[in-house]
Amino acid sequence: MQFDSTGKVTLDHIYTRPDPRDYFRTLRTLDYRIPQLAKPYFGKFLDEYRQARQVAVPTVVDIGSSYGINAALLKCDATLDELYAHYTDPAADALAHEEMLTRDRDWLRARGGGRDARFIGLDTSRAALDYALDAGFLDDVVHADLEAREPDEQQRQRLATADVVVSTGCLGYVGERTVRRIADAAGPRKPWMAHFVLRMFPFTEVAASLAELGYETVHVEGAFEQRRFASPQERALMLDTLAGAGVSPDGLESEGWLYAELFLSRPRE
């Protein structure tokens, strides 16, 4: 196993495949579950936005969207277990790429493919974005690294349509610059934001940058399981990282799981 600078096992390869089968096969073994735990919070947040802003079909920008998992869960009122079963089904193994796409389009259509929100995926993986867009999970995409550079004009126009911005675990690997650039693209009509952030990554810098733009951030009480540790070595490395960040793992990461916290940011109005 290879590990990144934080001590997390490196799983970069599962985000760049032509389709999500390896993604789900790998993450199922780790009991990856944060998108499922995030789903009711995102759903409630979207309902509050619809009521407050009188927008029937809000546009959601999902930072680190990969294959459009959050969009699939919300659009189809699906569960993560259903997606695991869908992509690890032996019948899926033998399918060619186009056959897998057809299967997913049929699945989306059969599930209703709800149109009460529009999803834009933001990611550095072109393969994941292309698949999610072709399958219909995402309605538009922005292929960019906003930590490294400003969005171009076309990307800025897409980001400017954001009503709500969400993420489930990528903040810390991307940070204040990405969030700030999305907010700046919106101009005066700032989007609401809901971010699940691993506990080893402080949200203070992002919250401070958003405060400069007129946001108020609330930390939602509780901690949310992201996934199990991939190995005893990863567990040891991650506990060291948490200790270095001044975060106690007692009763949480010490029990064998990575945990995230939820931060909600709204413009002061």
C-alpha positions as CSV (number, residue, x, y, z in Angstrom):
1,M,0.0,0.0,0.0
2,Q,1.1,3.6,-0.7
3,F,0.1,6.5,1.6
4,D,-0.2,10.2,0.9
5,S,1.3,12.9,3.1
6,T,-1.6,12.7,5.6
7,G,-1.2,9.0,6.1
8,K,-4.2,8.0,4.1
9,V,-3.9,5.1,1.7
10,T,-3.6,6.3,-1.9
11,L,-6.6,5.3,-4.0
12,D,-6.1,7.7,-6.9
13,H,-6.4,4.9,-9.4
14,I,-10.1,4.3,-8.7
15,Y,-11.0,7.8,-9.7
16,T,-9.6,7.7,-13.2
17,R,-11.2,4.6,-14.7
18,P,-13.5,4.9,-17.7
19,D,-16.4,3.8,-15.4
20,P,-17.2,3.4,-11.7
21,R,-16.9,-0.3,-11.3
22,D,-13.4,-0.3,-9.7
23,Y,-14.5,2.7,-7.6
24,F,-17.4,0.8,-6.0
25,R,-15.5,-2.6,-5.7
26,T,-12.7,-0.9,-3.8
27,L,-14.7,1.3,-1.6
28,R,-17.2,-1.4,-0.7
29,T,-14.4,-3.3,1.0
30,L,-13.7,-0.3,3.2
31,D,-17.4,0.3,4.1
32,Y,-17.2,3.8,2.5
33,R,-20.5,5.5,3.6
34,I,-20.2,9.3,3.9
35,P,-22.3,10.0,0.8
36,Q,-25.2,8.0,2.3
37,L,-24.8,9.8,5.7
38,A,-24.6,13.2,3.9
39,K,-27.7,12.6,1.7
40,P,-30.4,13.6,4.3
41,Y,-28.5,16.7,5.3
42,F,-28.0,17.7,1.7
43,G,-31.7,17.0,1.0
44,K,-32.8,19.2,3.9
45,F,-30.4,21.9,3.0
46,L,-31.7,22.0,-0.6
47,D,-35.3,22.2,0.7
48,E,-34.4,25.1,2.9
49,Y,-32.7,26.8,0.0
50,R,-35.8,26.3,-2.3
51,Q,-38.0,27.9,0.4
52,A,-35.7,30.8,1.2
53,R,-34.7,31.7,-2.3
54,Q,-37.9,30.6,-4.1
55,V,-35.9,28.5,-6.6
56,A,-37.7,25.3,-7.6
57,V,-34.8,23.6,-9.2
58,P,-31.5,24.7,-7.6
59,T,-28.2,24.1,-9.3
60,V,-25.7,22.1,-7.1
61,V,-22.0,22.2,-7.6
62,D,-20.4,19.1,-6.1
63,I,-16.7,19.6,-5.4
64,G,-14.8,16.4,-6.0
65,S,-17.8,14.8,-7.6
66,S,-16.0,11.9,-9.2
67,Y,-18.6,9.7,-10.9
68,G,-21.6,11.7,-9.6
69,I,-22.3,9.6,-6.5
70,N,-24.0,12.4,-4.5
71,A,-26.1,13.4,-7.6
72,A,-27.2,9.8,-8.1
73,L,-28.2,9.3,-4.5
74,L,-30.3,12.5,-4.5
75,K,-31.7,12.4,-8.0
76,C,-32.9,8.9,-7.7
77,D,-33.6,8.7,-4.0
78,A,-31.1,5.7,-4.1
79,T,-29.0,4.3,-1.3
80,L,-25.3,3.7,-1.4
81,D,-25.9,0.0,-0.8
82,E,-28.0,0.0,-4.0
83,L,-25.2,1.6,-5.9
84,Y,-22.7,-1.0,-4.5
85,A,-25.0,-3.8,-5.6
86,H,-25.5,-2.2,-9.0
87,Y,-21.8,-1.9,-9.8
88,T,-20.5,-5.0,-8.2
89,D,-23.2,-7.3,-9.6
90,P,-21.5,-10.1,-11.5
91,A,-23.7,-9.2,-14.5
92,A,-21.9,-5.9,-14.7
93,D,-18.4,-7.4,-14.9
94,A,-18.8,-8.6,-18.4
95,L,-20.3,-5.4,-19.9
96,A,-18.3,-3.3,-22.3
97,H,-18.1,0.5,-21.7
98,E,-21.0,1.5,-23.9
99,E,-23.1,-1.4,-22.4
100,M,-22.4,-0.1,-18.9
101,L,-23.5,3.4,-19.9
102,T,-26.7,2.1,-21.4
103,R,-27.4,0.1,-18.2
104,D,-26.9,3.2,-16.1
105,R,-29.1,5.4,-18.3
106,D,-31.8,2.7,-18.1
107,W,-31.3,2.5,-14.3
108,L,-31.6,6.3,-14.0
109,R,-34.7,6.4,-16.1
110,A,-36.3,3.6,-14.1
111,R,-35.6,5.3,-10.8
112,G,-37.3,8.5,-12.0
113,G,-34.1,10.5,-12.4
114,G,-35.7,13.3,-10.3
115,R,-35.5,16.8,-11.8
116,D,-35.8,18.8,-8.6
117,A,-32.1,19.7,-8.7
118,R,-29.5,20.2,-11.3
119,F,-25.9,18.9,-10.6
120,I,-22.6,20.3,-11.9
121,G,-19.6,18.1,-11.1
122,L,-16.2,19.8,-10.4
123,D,-13.3,17.4,-10.5
124,T,-9.8,16.9,-11.8
125,S,-10.6,13.5,-13.2
126,R,-11.8,13.9,-16.8
127,A,-12.7,10.2,-17.1
128,A,-15.0,10.3,-14.0
129,L,-16.7,13.5,-15.1
130,D,-17.2,12.2,-18.7
131,Y,-18.9,9.0,-17.4
132,A,-21.1,10.8,-15.0
133,L,-22.2,13.3,-17.6
134,D,-22.8,10.6,-20.3
135,A,-24.8,8.4,-17.9
136,G,-26.9,11.4,-16.8
137,F,-26.0,11.6,-13.2
138,L,-24.4,15.0,-13.7
139,D,-26.1,17.7,-15.9
140,D,-22.8,19.6,-16.5
141,V,-19.2,19.4,-15.5
142,V,-16.2,21.6,-14.8
143,H,-12.9,19.9,-15.3
144,A,-10.5,22.0,-13.4
145,D,-8.0,22.3,-10.6
146,L,-9.1,25.5,-8.9
147,E,-6.3,25.2,-6.3
148,A,-3.8,25.7,-9.0
149,R,-5.5,28.2,-11.2
150,E,-8.5,30.5,-11.7
151,P,-11.4,29.1,-13.7
152,D,-11.5,30.1,-17.4
153,E,-14.4,32.1,-18.7
154,Q,-16.5,29.1,-19.7
155,Q,-15.8,27.4,-16.3
156,R,-16.6,30.6,-14.5
157,Q,-20.0,30.9,-16.3
158,R,-20.9,27.4,-15.3
159,L,-19.9,28.0,-11.6
160,A,-21.8,31.2,-11.6
161,T,-25.0,29.3,-11.8
162,A,-24.4,27.6,-8.5
163,D,-27.2,27.9,-5.9
164,V,-25.7,25.3,-3.5
165,V,-22.1,24.0,-3.2
166,V,-21.5,20.6,-1.5
167,S,-18.6,18.3,-0.8
168,T,-18.1,14.9,0.9
169,G,-14.5,14.6,1.9
170,C,-12.4,16.4,-0.6
171,L,-11.8,19.6,1.4
172,G,-8.4,19.4,2.9
173,Y,-7.0,18.1,-0.4
174,V,-8.6,21.2,-2.0
175,G,-9.1,24.2,0.2
176,E,-9.7,27.9,0.6
177,R,-8.7,28.8,-3.0
178,T,-11.2,26.4,-4.6
179,V,-14.1,27.4,-2.4
180,R,-13.3,31.1,-2.7
181,R,-13.0,30.9,-6.5
182,I,-16.5,29.2,-6.7
183,A,-18.0,31.9,-4.5
184,D,-16.3,34.7,-6.5
185,A,-17.7,33.3,-9.8
186,A,-21.2,33.7,-8.4
187,G,-20.8,37.5,-8.1
188,P,-23.2,39.1,-5.6
189,R,-25.6,36.1,-5.6
190,K,-23.6,33.9,-3.3
191,P,-24.4,30.1,-3.1
192,W,-25.1,28.3,0.1
193,M,-22.5,25.7,1.1
194,A,-22.5,22.3,2.9
195,H,-19.1,20.6,3.4
196,F,-18.3,17.3,5.1
197,V,-14.6,17.6,6.1
198,L,-12.4,15.0,7.6
199,R,-11.6,15.8,11.2
200,M,-7.8,16.0,10.5
201,F,-8.4,19.1,8.3
202,P,-9.3,22.3,10.1
203,F,-12.1,24.3,8.4
204,T,-10.9,27.6,10.0
205,E,-9.2,29.0,6.9
206,V,-12.1,28.2,4.6
207,A,-14.6,29.7,7.1
208,A,-12.5,32.8,7.5
209,S,-12.3,33.4,3.8
210,L,-16.0,32.9,3.4
211,A,-16.6,35.3,6.3
212,E,-14.8,38.0,4.3
213,L,-17.4,37.4,1.6
214,G,-20.2,37.8,4.0
215,Y,-20.9,34.2,5.0
216,E,-21.8,32.8,8.4
217,T,-20.6,29.3,9.1
218,V,-22.3,26.8,11.5
219,H,-20.6,23.6,12.7
220,V,-23.3,20.8,12.9
221,E,-22.9,18.8,16.0
222,G,-21.7,15.2,15.6
223,A,-19.2,13.2,13.6
224,F,-19.9,11.1,10.6
225,E,-18.2,7.8,9.5
226,Q,-16.4,8.1,6.2
227,R,-14.9,4.7,5.9
228,R,-12.9,2.0,7.7
229,F,-9.1,2.2,7.8
230,A,-7.6,0.2,5.0
231,S,-4.9,-1.4,7.2
232,P,-3.4,-1.2,10.6
233,Q,-0.6,0.9,9.1
234,E,-3.0,3.4,7.8
235,R,-4.7,3.6,11.2
236,A,-1.4,4.2,12.9
237,L,-0.4,6.9,10.4
238,M,-3.8,8.6,10.6
239,L,-3.8,8.7,14.4
240,D,-0.4,10.4,14.2
241,T,-1.8,13.0,11.8
242,L,-4.7,13.6,14.1
243,A,-2.4,14.0,17.1
244,G,-0.3,16.5,15.1
245,A,-3.5,18.5,14.4
246,G,-4.4,18.5,18.0
247,V,-7.5,16.4,17.4
248,S,-8.3,13.6,19.9
249,P,-9.3,10.3,18.2
250,D,-10.7,8.8,21.4
251,G,-14.0,7.0,20.7
252,L,-13.9,7.9,17.0
253,E,-10.8,7.2,14.8
254,S,-9.4,5.1,17.6
255,E,-12.2,2.6,16.9
256,G,-11.1,2.0,13.3
257,W,-12.9,4.6,11.2
258,L,-12.1,7.9,9.5
259,Y,-14.6,10.6,10.6
260,A,-15.8,13.8,9.1
261,E,-17.6,16.9,10.4
262,L,-20.3,19.0,8.7
263,F,-20.1,22.8,8.2
264,L,-22.9,24.8,6.7
265,S,-22.2,28.3,5.3
266,R,-24.8,30.8,4.3
267,P,-24.5,34.4,3.2
268,R,-25.7,36.8,5.9
269,E,-29.0,38.1,4.6
